[in-house]
Amino acid sequence: KKTESRAVQIIPFLGVQKQFWGMPKESAKELQYSYQLMGDLLAQAGALWSLNPEKCSPLVGLYVNPKNLRAIRFYGNWGFSANGTSKDGLLRMFINVAEESSAFL
């Protein structure tokens, strides 16, 4: 069965060292390092798409180990949805920044 292919902006890797999880302490969630990183990445993806929607996809994707429930929950909180697995067993997750653009721009 042939599947439809679509252009996607990919986040190749996102990681925060364990010592920085939940940091800075005593701050609002949106000020924590991991939230700042993801917010900046999605804002950049939204800006790229809005400046050139004919050539740049509003879809942003990433791959995550299906056993990494903390990461899956984090991405889900941002609006990413799971969409199958890659050939090597990683969970594919996507978000459409065109639909979520007001949250990131």
SULLIN-V938745 format. One line per field, one symbol per residue. ss: DSSP state (h for helix, s for strand, l for the rest). psi: psi as a letter, one per 30 degrees, with the letter a starting at -180 (. if undefined). burial: I if it has 24 or more other C-alpha atoms within 12 Angstrom, else O. Layout:
BEGIN
ss->???
psi->???
burial->???
END
This chain:
BEGIN
ss->llllllllsslllllllhhhllllllllhhhlhhhhhhhhhhhhhhhhhhhlllllllssssssllllhhhhhhhhhhllssssslllllsssssshhhhhhhhl
psi->kklkkkkkkkjfkkkkkefgkglklglkeffleeeeeeeeeeeeeeeeeffifffkkfkkllkkkffieeeeeeeeffgkkkiallfggkkkklkjfefgefff.
burial->OOOOOOOIIIIOOOOOOOOOOOOOOOOOOOOOIIIOOIIOIIIIIIIIIOOOOOOIIIIIIIIIOOOOOOIIOIIOOIIIIIOOOOOOOOIIIIIIIIOOIOOIO
END
